[in-house]
Amino acid sequence: IERGDLHWAIYYYRGVANNKMFRLEQAEKDFKSSLVLNDKVIETYLEYGKTLIYLERKSNNKKGNDNLKNAKVQFEKALSINAISITTNLFLAGIEILLNN
């Protein structure tokens, strides 16, 4: 995918694929690129947040919960688009538990 491509969905789906193959750093880049092109898609924030949780687990908390805090921000952004999203509320509840442990 070339820089400047306006197809946010390509970045989103490639991010999902990279996430499933545990190419977490590439997935993170893809989700960021997708959000630059279209910041109104709840699923992108959710997948990006999940990727950040995986990165936190992978780092064994070496970054001091930075990835978890950023994941929480992504889930809150998703909620700001659609406050009724049950999935987003569940992710936020899980993040709160992880941050408080």
Secondary structure, DSSP 4 states (H G I P E B T S, - for coil): --TT---HHHHHHHHHHHHHTT-HHHHHHHHHHHHHH-TT-HHHHHHHHHHHHHHHHHHTTTTTTHHHHHHHHHHHHHHHH-TT-HHHHHHHHHHHHHHH-
